[in-house]
Amino acid sequence: MEKENRKRDIQLVFRVTEDEKRLIREKMRLADMTHFREYARQMATKGYIVNIDPTEMKNFAAELQAIDVNIKQILRHVDRVGAAYAADAEDIRARMVENWDMVRGLLRESLKLGRK
C-alpha cells in the first residue's frame, strides 16, 4: 500500500528488554489481543483496553427479564384488585422502563468502548 493512501502513515519504534517483551505479550493475552500494533495503539492513546464478555451482559439481561416478568405478573394482579394500588403500579412500571433504558445504555456504551 502506498504511504500516501494510509490512514496511519507515521511509524513509531521503541526497544524493550526480554522481560518487558514477555510482560507485554502476557498483557496482550489477558486483553485477548493478538496484534501488537493494535495493543500498543490502544494503550498509547487510551491508556486502557476494554475487553467485553457479551455472555455476562446477556446473563444480566436475562436476569432482568426474569424479574420483569415477575413484576408484570404482580402488576396484573394489582390491576385486577382495584385502583387502591394504581399509583404504586405505575411507579413500578416506570422504574422497570428506567431499568431497561439503563441496561440498553450500558450495552451501547460498552460496545462503543470495545470498538475504540
Summary of the structure (lengths in Angstrom):
residues: 116
radius of gyration: 24.1
end to end distance: 23.7
largest distance: 74.3
contacts: 224
relative contact order: 0.08
helix: 76%
strand: 0%
